[in-house]
Amino acid sequence: METSRILMGEETSGYKRKIGLFVTVGFFIGIILANTVGKKALLELGIYGDYFLLQIESVKIDSNAMFWYIFEKRLFFFLAVVLAGLTRFGVTAVYLIAAWIGNGFGMLLSAAVMQQGMKGIAICIAGMLPQYLFYIPAGLLLLVRACWMSEHRVVKFHGKMQGVRALISRYIVLAAAAFVIFFIGILLESLLNPAFLQKIYKIFNNM
């Protein structure tokens, strides 16, 4: 029965709650850091400032170059999580990654609010569309399964290697499914998001 539950990938709700908790804690830490020690640096960087928005509105995007840049960044994240799931430190690594993701979003949102006030929230969220509609479920699937794999990779299926192979095979299949969803997000981020952002920024620049 225990073997069956593991192979079916059950009992993952605890991982989801903890991942959500670490993202939330990281998010608030990011806000605190952005408004204290990192405030000057963020303001000097000019992210979401008026000049930044004007540049985004008028710049010509090389979709091909942008695709490969984003692909490289997302692939690094994907491989880091997948490989972490094959180690004994996978659960800890996933929770740290979740906190890092939350921290980054907290700082980014804070920068938007610093520069544009409350409308900065709308601008920041617009910058995440539509690709994060795919990144979020794919990322959650990947993080949860990496935790699951890391904790169960040493399960002794009564000495039967086929059980271990089945466990790894299921993990690879789920990781591949997550990658397909990630890839759709990458296509949307490189091909659709720039034009969408330019239209949104143009609206806000005229407000």
N, CA and C atoms as a LAMMPS dump frame, in Angstrom:
ITEM: TIMESTEP
0
ITEM: NUMBER OF ATOMS
621
ITEM: BOX BOUNDS ff ff ff
-5.0000000000000000e+02 5.0000000000000000e+02
-5.0000000000000000e+02 5.0000000000000000e+02
-5.0000000000000000e+02 5.0000000000000000e+02
ITEM: ATOMS id mol type element x y z
1 1 1 N 0.825 -1.204 0
2 1 2 C 0 0 0
3 1 3 C 0.864 1.26 0
4 2 1 N 1.908 1.263 0.828
5 2 2 C 2.822 2.404 0.889
6 2 3 C 3.48 2.648 -0.465
7 3 1 N 3.913 1.538 -1.089
8 3 2 C 4.537 1.641 -2.404
9 3 3 C 3.579 2.238 -3.42
10 4 1 N 2.323 1.791 -3.374
11 4 2 C 1.312 2.295 -4.31
12 4 3 C 1.096 3.787 -4.142
13 5 1 N 1.023 4.249 -2.893
14 5 2 C 0.808 5.682 -2.651
15 5 3 C 1.965 6.501 -3.18
16 6 1 N 3.168 6.012 -3.016
17 6 2 C 4.351 6.736 -3.49
18 6 3 C 4.358 6.824 -5.008
19 7 1 N 4.094 5.675 -5.649
20 7 2 C 4.117 5.652 -7.106
21 7 3 C 3.015 6.52 -7.706
22 8 1 N 1.887 6.635 -7.013
23 8 2 C 0.795 7.452 -7.504
24 8 3 C 1.012 8.922 -7.192
25 9 1 N 2.043 9.216 -6.387
26 9 2 C 2.355 10.598 -6.088
27 9 3 C 1.384 11.239 -5.123
28 10 1 N 0.794 10.445 -4.25
29 10 2 C -0.171 10.976 -3.304
30 10 3 C 0.547 11.651 -2.135
31 11 1 N -0.245 12.233 -1.253
32 11 2 C 0.261 12.859 -0.032
33 11 3 C 1.218 14.004 -0.355
34 12 1 N 0.843 14.851 -1.302
35 12 2 C 1.695 15.992 -1.661
36 12 3 C 1.147 17.316 -1.15
37 13 1 N -0.005 17.291 -0.492
38 13 2 C -0.608 18.535 -0.029
39 13 3 C 0.279 19.249 0.986
40 14 1 N 1.004 18.47 1.784
41 14 2 C 1.915 19.08 2.758
42 14 3 C 3.018 19.861 2.082
43 15 1 N 3.537 19.35 0.981
44 15 2 C 4.562 20.055 0.222
45 15 3 C 4.01 21.366 -0.329
46 16 1 N 2.786 21.317 -0.851
47 16 2 C 2.183 22.515 -1.434
48 16 3 C 2.021 23.612 -0.39
49 17 1 N 1.553 23.22 0.795
50 17 2 C 1.375 24.208 1.865
51 17 3 C 2.704 24.832 2.271
52 18 1 N 3.734 24.009 2.399
53 18 2 C 5.036 24.532 2.818
54 18 3 C 5.671 25.401 1.739
55 19 1 N 5.513 24.996 0.478
56 19 2 C 6.029 25.81 -0.624
57 19 3 C 5.324 27.162 -0.63
58 20 1 N 4 27.133 -0.467
59 20 2 C 3.242 28.383 -0.394
60 20 3 C 3.693 29.253 0.765
61 21 1 N 3.981 28.615 1.908
62 21 2 C 4.449 29.355 3.082
63 21 3 C 5.791 30.022 2.818
64 22 1 N 6.721 29.286 2.215
65 22 2 C 8.043 29.851 1.94
66 22 3 C 7.975 30.964 0.889
67 23 1 N 7.103 30.812 -0.108
68 23 2 C 6.924 31.882 -1.092
69 23 3 C 6.39 33.134 -0.404
70 24 1 N 5.418 32.953 0.478
71 24 2 C 4.819 34.084 1.185
72 24 3 C 5.831 34.784 2.092
73 25 1 N 6.589 33.983 2.854
74 25 2 C 7.618 34.563 3.732
75 25 3 C 8.664 35.299 2.897
76 26 1 N 9.104 34.68 1.808
77 26 2 C 10.07 35.335 0.928
78 26 3 C 9.535 36.62 0.347
79 27 1 N 8.239 36.624 -0.014
80 27 2 C 7.59 37.804 -0.564
81 27 3 C 7.658 38.977 0.407
82 28 1 N 7.301 38.739 1.664
83 28 2 C 7.306 39.817 2.647
84 28 3 C 8.725 40.251 3.005
85 29 1 N 9.656 39.312 3.008
86 29 2 C 11.06 39.683 3.229
87 29 3 C 11.539 40.567 2.086
88 30 1 N 11.126 40.227 0.858
89 30 2 C 11.49 41.036 -0.304
90 30 3 C 10.96 42.457 -0.196
91 31 1 N 9.723 42.596 0.272
92 31 2 C 9.133 43.927 0.452
93 31 3 C 9.905 44.714 1.505
94 32 1 N 10.23 44.042 2.605
95 32 2 C 10.971 44.71 3.687
96 32 3 C 12.357 45.154 3.203
97 33 1 N 13.058 44.258 2.509
98 33 2 C 14.398 44.599 2.007
99 33 3 C 14.338 45.738 0.993
100 34 1 N 13.323 45.69 0.121
101 34 2 C 13.197 46.716 -0.918
102 34 3 C 12.928 48.088 -0.32
103 35 1 N 12.266 48.114 0.816
104 35 2 C 11.915 49.399 1.434
105 35 3 C 12.893 49.837 2.515
106 36 1 N 13.957 49.054 2.696
107 36 2 C 14.967 49.424 3.695
108 36 3 C 16.347 49.477 3.035
109 37 1 N 17.081 48.392 3.132
110 37 2 C 18.461 48.391 2.646
111 37 3 C 18.565 48.495 1.13
112 38 1 N 17.519 48.025 0.411
113 38 2 C 17.609 48.029 -1.047
114 38 3 C 16.888 49.178 -1.718
115 39 1 N 16.305 50.079 -0.936
116 39 2 C 15.485 51.138 -1.517
117 39 3 C 16.288 52.057 -2.428
118 40 1 N 17.435 52.516 -1.978
119 40 2 C 18.252 53.43 -2.774
120 40 3 C 18.693 52.785 -4.089
121 41 1 N 19.124 51.524 -3.997
122 41 2 C 19.584 50.824 -5.195
123 41 3 C 18.461 50.658 -6.212
124 42 1 N 17.269 50.324 -5.746
125 42 2 C 16.132 50.139 -6.646
126 42 3 C 15.746 51.444 -7.33
127 43 1 N 15.769 52.539 -6.573
128 43 2 C 15.422 53.843 -7.148
129 43 3 C 16.454 54.277 -8.181
130 44 1 N 17.73 54.025 -7.877
131 44 2 C 18.785 54.393 -8.817
132 44 3 C 18.737 53.53 -10.074
133 45 1 N 18.311 52.28 -9.914
134 45 2 C 18.212 51.378 -11.054
135 45 3 C 17.115 51.835 -12.019
136 46 1 N 16.082 52.45 -11.473
137 46 2 C 15.042 53.04 -12.317
138 46 3 C 14.023 52.073 -12.876
139 47 1 N 13.943 50.855 -12.325
140 47 2 C 12.958 49.891 -12.812
141 47 3 C 11.553 50.429 -12.572
142 48 1 N 10.738 50.428 -13.611
143 48 2 C 9.362 50.926 -13.593
144 48 3 C 9.269 52.442 -13.481
145 49 1 N 10.399 53.134 -13.619
146 49 2 C 10.368 54.59 -13.659
147 49 3 C 9.787 55.066 -14.985
148 50 1 N 9.497 56.352 -15.09
149 50 2 C 8.899 56.894 -16.313
150 50 3 C 9.792 56.668 -17.531
151 51 1 N 11.103 56.889 -17.359
152 51 2 C 12.029 56.7 -18.474
153 51 3 C 12.06 55.234 -18.888
154 52 1 N 12.024 54.348 -17.912
155 52 2 C 12.017 52.902 -18.174
156 52 3 C 10.788 52.519 -19.001
157 53 1 N 9.625 53.036 -18.629
158 53 2 C 8.399 52.718 -19.349
159 53 3 C 8.414 53.275 -20.766
160 54 1 N 8.969 54.48 -20.935
161 54 2 C 9.064 55.067 -22.271
162 54 3 C 9.981 54.248 -23.168
163 55 1 N 11.08 53.742 -22.588
164 55 2 C 12.011 52.918 -23.35
165 55 3 C 11.357 51.611 -23.795
166 56 1 N 10.636 50.993 -22.892
167 56 2 C 9.95 49.737 -23.207
168 56 3 C 8.915 49.967 -24.309
169 57 1 N 8.24 51.105 -24.225
170 57 2 C 7.181 51.403 -25.188
171 57 3 C 7.718 51.546 -26.606
172 58 1 N 8.941 52.077 -26.741
173 58 2 C 9.458 52.4 -28.068
174 58 3 C 10.499 51.421 -28.606
175 59 1 N 11.053 50.58 -27.739
176 59 2 C 12.135 49.703 -28.162
177 59 3 C 11.625 48.621 -29.119
178 60 1 N 12.472 48.239 -30.063
179 60 2 C 12.139 47.17 -30.989
180 60 3 C 12.705 45.864 -30.446
181 61 1 N 11.846 44.874 -30.273
182 61 2 C 12.23 43.615 -29.644
183 61 3 C 12.651 42.589 -30.693
184 62 1 N 13.824 41.982 -30.479
185 62 2 C 14.267 40.86 -31.301
186 62 3 C 13.717 39.587 -30.65
187 63 1 N 12.611 39.089 -31.182
188 63 2 C 11.923 37.952 -30.568
189 63 3 C 12.801 36.707 -30.496
190 64 1 N 13.616 36.487 -31.527
191 64 2 C 14.477 35.308 -31.551
192 64 3 C 15.521 35.362 -30.439
193 65 1 N 16.185 36.512 -30.318
194 65 2 C 17.197 36.675 -29.271
195 65 3 C 16.557 36.587 -27.89
196 66 1 N 15.371 37.167 -27.768
197 66 2 C 14.681 37.143 -26.48
198 66 3 C 14.27 35.725 -26.107
199 67 1 N 13.838 34.952 -27.105
200 67 2 C 13.441 33.569 -26.843
201 67 3 C 14.606 32.779 -26.254
202 68 1 N 15.774 32.855 -26.872
203 68 2 C 16.909 32.071 -26.406
204 68 3 C 17.416 32.554 -25.051
205 69 1 N 17.32 33.858 -24.804
206 69 2 C 17.712 34.398 -23.495
207 69 3 C 16.804 33.843 -22.406
208 70 1 N 15.486 33.912 -22.633
209 70 2 C 14.516 33.424 -21.655
210 70 3 C 14.629 31.906 -21.505
211 71 1 N 14.803 31.216 -22.625
212 71 2 C 14.925 29.761 -22.598
213 71 3 C 16.092 29.332 -21.711
214 72 1 N 17.215 30.012 -21.861
215 72 2 C 18.396 29.688 -21.054
216 72 3 C 18.126 29.885 -19.567
217 73 1 N 17.467 31 -19.211
218 73 2 C 17.175 31.287 -17.809
219 73 3 C 16.195 30.273 -17.228
220 74 1 N 15.148 29.975 -17.961
221 74 2 C 14.135 29.044 -17.46
222 74 3 C 14.676 27.612 -17.416
223 75 1 N 15.515 27.256 -18.377
224 75 2 C 16.095 25.917 -18.391
225 75 3 C 16.988 25.703 -17.176
226 76 1 N 17.736 26.724 -16.796
227 76 2 C 18.593 26.625 -15.611
228 76 3 C 17.749 26.348 -14.37
229 77 1 N 16.653 27.082 -14.226
230 77 2 C 15.746 26.861 -13.089
231 77 3 C 15.184 25.448 -13.116
232 78 1 N 14.719 25.027 -14.288
233 78 2 C 14.118 23.701 -14.449
234 78 3 C 15.094 22.596 -14.066
235 79 1 N 16.295 22.649 -14.613
236 79 2 C 17.289 21.601 -14.337
237 79 3 C 17.733 21.611 -12.88
238 80 1 N 17.849 22.8 -12.296
239 80 2 C 18.261 22.908 -10.895
240 80 3 C 17.253 22.216 -9.985
241 81 1 N 15.966 22.421 -10.252
242 81 2 C 14.928 21.803 -9.422
243 81 3 C 14.87 20.299 -9.655
244 82 1 N 14.914 19.878 -10.904
245 82 2 C 14.855 18.444 -11.224
246 82 3 C 16.021 17.696 -10.572
247 83 1 N 17.218 18.228 -10.703
248 83 2 C 18.393 17.574 -10.122
249 83 3 C 18.346 17.599 -8.599
250 84 1 N 17.813 18.681 -8.031
251 84 2 C 17.682 18.759 -6.573
252 84 3 C 16.792 17.638 -6.055
253 85 1 N 15.766 17.298 -6.833
254 85 2 C 14.862 16.233 -6.433
255 85 3 C 15.509 14.861 -6.372
256 86 1 N 16.658 14.711 -6.989
257 86 2 C 17.372 13.433 -6.992
258 86 3 C 18.397 13.337 -5.871
259 87 1 N 18.454 14.362 -5.018
260 87 2 C 19.421 14.374 -3.92
261 87 3 C 18.707 14.36 -2.57
262 88 1 N 19.45 14.097 -1.522
263 88 2 C 18.872 14.097 -0.18
264 88 3 C 18.553 15.51 0.303
265 89 1 N 19.123 16.515 -0.377
266 89 2 C 18.89 17.9 0.013
267 89 3 C 17.774 18.555 -0.805
268 90 1 N 17.047 17.75 -1.563
269 90 2 C 16.045 18.286 -2.481
270 90 3 C 14.958 19.106 -1.82
271 91 1 N 14.432 18.626 -0.704
272 91 2 C 13.338 19.334 -0.033
273 91 3 C 13.813 20.699 0.458
274 92 1 N 14.983 20.727 1.087
275 92 2 C 15.536 21.999 1.56
276 92 3 C 15.787 22.946 0.401
277 93 1 N 16.348 22.412 -0.688
278 93 2 C 16.631 23.238 -1.872
279 93 3 C 15.35 23.823 -2.447
280 94 1 N 14.289 23.023 -2.519
281 94 2 C 13.015 23.499 -3.061
282 94 3 C 12.443 24.624 -2.205
283 95 1 N 12.492 24.468 -0.892
284 95 2 C 11.948 25.51 -0.013
285 95 3 C 12.752 26.807 -0.121
286 96 1 N 14.07 26.674 -0.282
287 96 2 C 14.899 27.873 -0.469
288 96 3 C 14.591 28.546 -1.808
289 97 1 N 14.381 27.732 -2.841
290 97 2 C 14.023 28.279 -4.155
291 97 3 C 12.674 28.984 -4.08
292 98 1 N 11.717 28.383 -3.36
293 98 2 C 10.401 28.995 -3.2
294 98 3 C 10.511 30.349 -2.497
295 99 1 N 11.346 30.416 -1.451
296 99 2 C 11.552 31.681 -0.747
297 99 3 C 12.221 32.709 -1.651
298 100 1 N 13.156 32.26 -2.475
299 100 2 C 13.851 33.144 -3.421
300 100 3 C 12.88 33.716 -4.45
301 101 1 N 11.969 32.882 -4.947
302 101 2 C 10.962 33.335 -5.908
303 101 3 C 10.078 34.397 -5.269
304 102 1 N 9.593 34.12 -4.056
305 102 2 C 8.76 35.088 -3.35
306 102 3 C 9.494 36.379 -3.081
307 103 1 N 10.772 36.26 -2.695
308 103 2 C 11.594 37.439 -2.42
309 103 3 C 11.744 38.316 -3.663
310 104 1 N 11.987 37.676 -4.801
311 104 2 C 12.146 38.423 -6.046
312 104 3 C 10.89 39.169 -6.432
313 105 1 N 9.733 38.495 -6.278
314 105 2 C 8.476 39.145 -6.625
315 105 3 C 8.173 40.291 -5.664
316 106 1 N 8.484 40.095 -4.385
317 106 2 C 8.262 41.161 -3.402
318 106 3 C 9.076 42.402 -3.715
319 107 1 N 10.332 42.213 -4.108
320 107 2 C 11.194 43.344 -4.443
321 107 3 C 10.743 44.016 -5.738
322 108 1 N 10.332 43.203 -6.712
323 108 2 C 9.883 43.747 -7.991
324 108 3 C 8.605 44.569 -7.814
325 109 1 N 7.67 44.049 -7.046
326 109 2 C 6.425 44.756 -6.793
327 109 3 C 6.683 46.051 -6.022
328 110 1 N 7.598 45.997 -5.077
329 110 2 C 7.942 47.181 -4.303
330 110 3 C 8.554 48.262 -5.193
331 111 1 N 9.419 47.838 -6.12
332 111 2 C 10.032 48.787 -7.044
333 111 3 C 8.974 49.468 -7.901
334 112 1 N 7.976 48.697 -8.339
335 112 2 C 6.902 49.254 -9.161
336 112 3 C 6.092 50.276 -8.385
337 113 1 N 5.805 49.977 -7.121
338 113 2 C 5.02 50.894 -6.291
339 113 3 C 5.823 52.152 -5.97
340 114 1 N 7.126 51.992 -5.712
341 114 2 C 7.983 53.152 -5.446
342 114 3 C 7.966 54.149 -6.603
343 115 1 N 8.011 53.614 -7.81
344 115 2 C 8.133 54.462 -8.993
345 115 3 C 6.783 54.974 -9.501
346 116 1 N 5.742 54.177 -9.383
347 116 2 C 4.473 54.528 -10.022
348 116 3 C 3.282 54.587 -9.074
349 117 1 N 3.52 54.386 -7.786
350 117 2 C 2.404 54.384 -6.852
351 117 3 C 1.573 53.122 -7.011
352 118 1 N 0.295 53.214 -6.701
353 118 2 C -0.555 52.039 -6.733
354 118 3 C -0.74 51.476 -8.143
355 119 1 N -0.624 52.338 -9.158
356 119 2 C -0.767 51.813 -10.517
357 119 3 C 0.426 50.929 -10.897
358 120 1 N 1.5 51.035 -10.117
359 120 2 C 2.656 50.182 -10.339
360 120 3 C 2.314 48.707 -10.143
361 121 1 N 1.335 48.427 -9.264
362 121 2 C 0.916 47.044 -9.046
363 121 3 C 0.333 46.468 -10.336
364 122 1 N -0.521 47.277 -10.993
365 122 2 C -1.131 46.831 -12.251
366 122 3 C -0.067 46.649 -13.333
367 123 1 N 0.906 47.559 -13.366
368 123 2 C 1.976 47.465 -14.358
369 123 3 C 2.809 46.21 -14.132
370 124 1 N 3.106 45.922 -12.869
371 124 2 C 3.915 44.747 -12.532
372 124 3 C 3.192 43.458 -12.916
373 125 1 N 1.915 43.382 -12.584
374 125 2 C 1.133 42.194 -12.911
375 125 3 C 1.012 42.029 -14.425
376 126 1 N 0.823 43.155 -15.14
377 126 2 C 0.729 43.101 -16.602
378 126 3 C 2.005 42.523 -17.207
379 127 1 N 3.141 42.825 -16.574
380 127 2 C 4.415 42.315 -17.069
381 127 3 C 4.558 40.805 -16.926
382 128 1 N 3.68 40.201 -16.131
383 128 2 C 3.74 38.752 -15.898
384 128 3 C 2.785 37.978 -16.803
385 129 1 N 2.012 38.714 -17.585
386 129 2 C 1.006 38.063 -18.426
387 129 3 C 1.439 37.989 -19.881
388 130 1 N 1.03 36.933 -20.58
389 130 2 C 0.257 35.771 -20.086
390 130 3 C 1.112 34.604 -19.615
391 131 1 N 2.439 34.758 -19.655
392 131 2 C 3.333 33.613 -19.444
393 131 3 C 3.223 32.981 -18.058
394 132 1 N 2.942 33.807 -17.039
395 132 2 C 2.89 33.241 -15.693
396 132 3 C 1.642 32.412 -15.446
397 133 1 N 0.674 32.484 -16.336
398 133 2 C -0.467 31.58 -16.257
399 133 3 C -0.019 30.146 -16.518
400 134 1 N 1.151 30.001 -17.136
401 134 2 C 1.741 28.684 -17.394
402 134 3 C 2.906 28.413 -16.443
403 135 1 N 3.71 29.441 -16.142
404 135 2 C 4.856 29.251 -15.258
405 135 3 C 4.433 28.809 -13.861
406 136 1 N 3.374 29.4 -13.335
407 136 2 C 2.977 29.097 -11.961
408 136 3 C 2.551 27.64 -11.785
409 137 1 N 1.616 27.12 -12.594
410 137 2 C 1.266 25.694 -12.415
411 137 3 C 2.424 24.753 -12.728
412 138 1 N 3.229 25.103 -13.749
413 138 2 C 4.371 24.245 -14.085
414 138 3 C 5.401 24.266 -12.962
415 139 1 N 5.671 25.445 -12.429
416 139 2 C 6.634 25.574 -11.343
417 139 3 C 6.175 24.847 -10.089
418 140 1 N 4.869 24.968 -9.774
419 140 2 C 4.337 24.284 -8.591
420 140 3 C 4.418 22.774 -8.753
421 141 1 N 4.062 22.286 -9.933
422 141 2 C 4.165 20.848 -10.211
423 141 3 C 5.598 20.37 -10.032
424 142 1 N 6.529 21.119 -10.58
425 142 2 C 7.937 20.731 -10.531
426 142 3 C 8.475 20.758 -9.104
427 143 1 N 8.179 21.81 -8.357
428 143 2 C 8.673 21.945 -6.984
429 143 3 C 8.105 20.863 -6.076
430 144 1 N 6.804 20.615 -6.21
431 144 2 C 6.159 19.595 -5.374
432 144 3 C 6.741 18.211 -5.67
433 145 1 N 6.896 17.893 -6.951
434 145 2 C 7.394 16.568 -7.306
435 145 3 C 8.868 16.396 -6.959
436 146 1 N 9.619 17.489 -6.969
437 146 2 C 11.027 17.403 -6.558
438 146 3 C 11.11 17.067 -5.069
439 147 1 N 10.233 17.679 -4.26
440 147 2 C 10.18 17.352 -2.828
441 147 3 C 9.806 15.883 -2.636
442 148 1 N 8.771 15.482 -3.354
443 148 2 C 8.285 14.102 -3.275
444 148 3 C 9.38 13.103 -3.647
445 149 1 N 10.088 13.388 -4.726
446 149 2 C 11.139 12.487 -5.189
447 149 3 C 12.3 12.438 -4.205
448 150 1 N 12.68 13.586 -3.689
449 150 2 C 13.812 13.644 -2.768
450 150 3 C 13.55 12.826 -1.502
451 151 1 N 12.336 12.886 -0.995
452 151 2 C 12.013 12.178 0.245
453 151 3 C 11.812 10.679 0.027
454 152 1 N 11.408 10.28 -1.187
455 152 2 C 11.085 8.882 -1.422
456 152 3 C 12.095 8.137 -2.288
457 153 1 N 13.178 8.793 -2.656
458 153 2 C 14.139 8.148 -3.56
459 153 3 C 14.837 6.968 -2.894
460 154 1 N 14.844 6.916 -1.561
461 154 2 C 15.532 5.825 -0.858
462 154 3 C 14.564 4.751 -0.358
463 155 1 N 13.302 4.855 -0.774
464 155 2 C 12.332 3.849 -0.339
465 155 3 C 12.747 2.468 -0.851
466 156 1 N 12.66 1.505 -0.005
467 156 2 C 13.151 0.16 -0.336
468 156 3 C 12.064 -0.708 -0.913
469 157 1 N 11.351 -0.627 -1.734
470 157 2 C 10.299 -1.407 -2.344
471 157 3 C 10.513 -2.909 -2.153
472 158 1 N 10.737 -3.297 -0.88
473 158 2 C 10.941 -4.714 -0.563
474 158 3 C 12.062 -5.326 -1.411
475 159 1 N 13.083 -4.511 -1.687
476 159 2 C 14.24 -5.005 -2.416
477 159 3 C 14.038 -5.125 -3.906
478 160 1 N 12.914 -4.663 -4.424
479 160 2 C 12.622 -4.795 -5.842
480 160 3 C 13.046 -3.551 -6.607
481 161 1 N 14.009 -3.694 -7.479
482 161 2 C 14.526 -2.565 -8.242
483 161 3 C 13.486 -1.989 -9.188
484 162 1 N 12.502 -2.826 -9.595
485 162 2 C 11.491 -2.296 -10.494
486 162 3 C 10.687 -1.18 -9.823
487 163 1 N 10.569 -1.262 -8.511
488 163 2 C 9.882 -0.203 -7.773
489 163 3 C 10.644 1.098 -7.85
490 164 1 N 11.963 1.026 -7.701
491 164 2 C 12.811 2.218 -7.789
492 164 3 C 12.758 2.789 -9.196
493 165 1 N 12.824 1.918 -10.191
494 165 2 C 12.756 2.373 -11.586
495 165 3 C 11.416 3.033 -11.886
496 166 1 N 10.343 2.468 -11.344
497 166 2 C 9.011 3.037 -11.553
498 166 3 C 8.918 4.428 -10.925
499 167 1 N 9.536 4.574 -9.751
500 167 2 C 9.54 5.867 -9.06
501 167 3 C 10.257 6.926 -9.891
502 168 1 N 11.436 6.578 -10.376
503 168 2 C 12.222 7.514 -11.179
504 168 3 C 11.537 7.807 -12.508
505 169 1 N 10.96 6.778 -13.117
506 169 2 C 10.269 6.958 -14.4
507 169 3 C 9.106 7.921 -14.264
508 170 1 N 8.335 7.772 -13.188
509 170 2 C 7.202 8.675 -12.975
510 170 3 C 7.686 10.099 -12.761
511 171 1 N 8.78 10.235 -12.041
512 171 2 C 9.347 11.566 -11.796
513 171 3 C 9.772 12.216 -13.111
514 172 1 N 10.41 11.454 -13.98
515 172 2 C 10.858 11.976 -15.273
516 172 3 C 9.664 12.385 -16.136
517 173 1 N 8.615 11.575 -16.12
518 173 2 C 7.418 11.894 -16.909
519 173 3 C 6.781 13.187 -16.424
520 174 1 N 6.662 13.339 -15.104
521 174 2 C 6.064 14.552 -14.542
522 174 3 C 6.939 15.775 -14.816
523 175 1 N 8.265 15.594 -14.742
524 175 2 C 9.181 16.694 -15.04
525 175 3 C 9.06 17.092 -16.508
526 176 1 N 8.911 16.11 -17.381
527 176 2 C 8.746 16.4 -18.805
528 176 3 C 7.452 17.159 -19.064
529 177 1 N 6.383 16.772 -18.359
530 177 2 C 5.102 17.474 -18.491
531 177 3 C 5.249 18.927 -18.039
532 178 1 N 5.97 19.129 -16.93
533 178 2 C 6.197 20.489 -16.439
534 178 3 C 7.002 21.298 -17.447
535 179 1 N 7.971 20.648 -18.092
536 179 2 C 8.803 21.352 -19.068
537 179 3 C 7.979 21.799 -20.273
538 180 1 N 7.045 20.965 -20.71
539 180 2 C 6.185 21.335 -21.838
540 180 3 C 5.38 22.59 -21.5
541 181 1 N 4.847 22.633 -20.268
542 181 2 C 4.091 23.814 -19.846
543 181 3 C 5.006 25.021 -19.752
544 182 1 N 6.217 24.819 -19.219
545 182 2 C 7.207 25.887 -19.163
546 182 3 C 7.508 26.42 -20.563
547 183 1 N 7.648 25.505 -21.508
548 183 2 C 8.012 25.897 -22.87
549 183 3 C 6.923 26.758 -23.502
550 184 1 N 5.676 26.429 -23.234
551 184 2 C 4.58 27.269 -23.727
552 184 3 C 4.7 28.673 -23.137
553 185 1 N 5.01 28.733 -21.844
554 185 2 C 5.202 30.028 -21.191
555 185 3 C 6.345 30.813 -21.804
556 186 1 N 7.439 30.117 -22.143
557 186 2 C 8.593 30.768 -22.767
558 186 3 C 8.211 31.363 -24.118
559 187 1 N 7.455 30.607 -24.899
560 187 2 C 6.997 31.116 -26.203
561 187 3 C 6.143 32.358 -26.032
562 188 1 N 5.24 32.324 -25.08
563 188 2 C 4.356 33.468 -24.849
564 188 3 C 5.143 34.681 -24.346
565 189 1 N 6.127 34.417 -23.462
566 189 2 C 6.916 35.525 -22.909
567 189 3 C 7.767 36.197 -23.973
568 190 1 N 8.296 35.42 -24.897
569 190 2 C 9.197 35.991 -25.908
570 190 3 C 8.46 36.533 -27.123
571 191 1 N 7.303 35.966 -27.458
572 191 2 C 6.598 36.363 -28.673
573 191 3 C 5.409 37.288 -28.429
574 192 1 N 4.671 37.046 -27.358
575 192 2 C 3.442 37.806 -27.118
576 192 3 C 3.597 38.887 -26.059
577 193 1 N 4.303 38.567 -24.983
578 193 2 C 4.424 39.505 -23.866
579 193 3 C 5.019 40.867 -24.235
580 194 1 N 6.081 40.941 -25.072
581 194 2 C 6.644 42.265 -25.398
582 194 3 C 5.626 43.213 -26.046
583 195 1 N 4.865 42.717 -27.013
584 195 2 C 3.852 43.553 -27.672
585 195 3 C 2.755 43.935 -26.684
586 196 1 N 2.377 42.992 -25.83
587 196 2 C 1.357 43.258 -24.818
588 196 3 C 1.841 44.334 -23.847
589 197 1 N 3.104 44.211 -23.412
590 197 2 C 3.672 45.195 -22.497
591 197 3 C 3.72 46.584 -23.117
592 198 1 N 4.12 46.667 -24.358
593 198 2 C 4.215 47.963 -25.017
594 198 3 C 2.861 48.66 -25.061
595 199 1 N 1.807 47.898 -25.319
596 199 2 C 0.463 48.482 -25.348
597 199 3 C 0.031 48.935 -23.955
598 200 1 N 0.313 48.095 -22.958
599 200 2 C -0.057 48.436 -21.584
600 200 3 C 0.708 49.656 -21.106
601 201 1 N 2.034 49.698 -21.363
602 201 2 C 2.847 50.832 -20.928
603 201 3 C 2.44 52.113 -21.621
604 202 1 N 2.034 51.982 -22.878
605 202 2 C 1.58 53.158 -23.612
606 202 3 C 0.345 53.749 -22.969
607 203 1 N -0.546 52.872 -22.532
608 203 2 C -1.767 53.333 -21.827
609 203 3 C -1.407 54.078 -20.554
610 204 1 N -0.48 53.481 -19.764
611 204 2 C -0.106 54.102 -18.499
612 204 3 C 0.691 55.391 -18.721
613 205 1 N 1.508 55.433 -19.77
614 205 2 C 2.28 56.652 -20.037
615 205 3 C 1.384 57.809 -20.446
616 206 1 N 0.206 57.499 -20.972
617 206 2 C -0.73 58.544 -21.387
618 206 3 C -1.723 58.936 -20.294
619 207 1 N -1.606 58.268 -19.168
620 207 2 C -2.53 58.57 -18.048
621 207 3 C -2.067 59.812 -17.28
